[in-house]
Each structure stands twice: as structure tokens, then as C-alpha cells.
Amino acid sequence: MTTATAALVPAPAASPEDVATPPAAPVAEIAAAITAALIAGWEAIRARHPEVPEAVITMATGGRESTMKLAHFSAKRWRLRQGDGVHHEVFVTAESLQGGAEEVFATLIHEGAHALNQARGVDDCSASQYHNKKFKAAAAELGLIQKPDVSDYFKKKYGFAGTTMSDEAKAAYKEQIEALDAAIHATRVPNFYGGRGGRSRTGSKADDDLDTEGYETEDGDEVEEEEGPQKPEREDRNYAKGVCQCDPPNVIRASPRTLRRGKVMCADCLGVFGPADED
């Protein structure tokens, strides 16, 4: 008896319509999935650069500081409940997720450069966040380069803080970036103008000292606080014009006190809005 053997024919490739969309993460697990991807990313960085130390990886809202900071590295912030062991912390703001997985991963490597210098006993950043040449060297070692569109003002104020991944780094961490992108099912909406987060029911002296005067668009419309009691309408708001470092600059109107503090950041040039001469 002769047995016929059928030729093995490759199955046709599935069309995009036939590929099922992966289910979205349950709402309660959205942040956990992102944190897990960040942890995997940190371990991938450490695998390529063993001197980068272990760290506790956390992700949550950055609150008021989210207008200026995407993340931070903080040495020896976590202490074990048993024993004297301590661990470093890498914190990523939930607001930074809006920049996309590639930008978030570049931020993770940026904090890795700080962690690397900390492990080596190298001081690479001042209290005012000026990133010096020692940070630049560690960043380059981990695959970071200076962003091409960083303004001269930003460089003068923050040094080599404006970093992004080189093409080589993007290729090296392609798998981790894709996993992070798949985990980002939602992003946190930043609250730049509203809220008095952290205030107790009875208030505090520190909160009372905060400048809570509103902002105004160039068209004259006030941006109101989203929560908390509103202040009574004032006859004379005395807003001043503020400009950033873009060319041409973006324009806002805020209280002179707010502009003098230099804590309102432009999302385009990453510089702060400062007072401008009125025409």
C-alpha cells in the first residue's frame, strides 16, 4: 500500500483584521503594569551596565513638581523593615507618560546615570539641578546624548540635563521600550494650575504661604482652580506678561510674584516663563 504524503504548505499570513486586539488591562492594574515594565527596563539597564545599582522603582503623580520634573533618583530612601539594609529610589511621574514610551525610557536611563555616579561617589548635580560634566560623561556611557533642540538658556541653567537616547540605545532597548509602550494603557492628566494638593483639613502655615493667584491666557481668560474654594473676584488683578525661551516665545499672563519665582515651565522649550517688557 502506498501512503500519500501531503506537502507542508505554510499557512497564509493573518491579515490585520484577523489579529485580535490584546485586551486592555483592568483599570485597577494599569499603574501596576506600567511599574512592572519600568522595573524590567531598569534591570535591562543594569544588565548592560552592572555598576548601576539596584533601586526601588515607583511610579505615581509628581504633584506640583510634575511641571518641572519627569523623574528623580534618590539615594538610600528605602529601609528594610528587618535589618539595616537600605535601597535607592527611582521615581517616575505618571504625568511624564504622555511623552510616550521612548521618552519615558530615556528618562529612566537619565536616572540610571545619576545612580551610576552615586555608586562611584561622584557628585554630578547641584541643588539647583545643574547637571555638570561628570553627569554628561556617565550619561554618554549609558547611551544618552544632548537633545538637539535644547535652548542656550536651558543649558546655562541646567547644564546637560536635557538628554535623549542615541540611536544605539534605542536599538539596544527596543524590546523593553515596546513592552513599556504596550503597558501604557492610560496616562495621567497633569494639573498645572488647579488644586492645593497635600493640604490638611485645617490648613497649615506652609500652605498659607503658597502663591495661589490664578493664571490668565493671552486672550484674557482666567484659568480657574479645579478644586478647592475659589477666591472672590478682584477689581484689579494686575497680571504681568510672561514669555518663555521659544522663538517666537509662548506668552502667558500671571501675577508678577509667580513670574519672579520662575516655576512655570514651557512644555516646548523646557524653560521657565519670565517677566517680559510690555509693548
C-alpha angles and dihedrals in degrees: 000000000000119000116208115223116211116225115248106245118189113246114251115261114262116250119237088253091058095052111095116232109242111249117260117250116262109266093246090056100047095098092041092055092051092047090050090053091049090051090051089049092052091050090050089054090050091049090058094039109031093185090069103099130230116269141181106250116212134173127194141119115311092210116203092350091062088087089065108020131055095181144336142216114217122183123231097352097140121066122192116244089228119044130358099285117137132190136199123245132228111191123190120192117234089222091064090065089082087073091066135247096289093054092045091051090050087054090051090054089047089058088045089061090054090048091050092053091046090054089051093047092246122148105219106161136045126222088259089057097254106158108213134204092276090060089047090055094049092045091052089049090056094047104267128136134187114273108252094224099051111130124236089242091057092048091050093049101037106019113207095354095115101082138157135176123278118233088255091055092048089054093045093053098034093120094049093046091052091049091051091048090052090051096052099090092152140013130214116250109233118235102209099162110025139067136037096235118197097023116139124228091260096040127227140240090250091055093046090056092057118108104243099168111136131248129238132207120235087258089062099252113138119230104224127211112263097218139020128044117316122236118243117266113270125217094219117029094174094206118185129213116253128192135190131216097267120117104258092022125234112240133218134166119226140147114292088239091058093049093048090055090059096213101125108095130201111230091212105052097017088229125125125254113252135184116286131200110258115236 
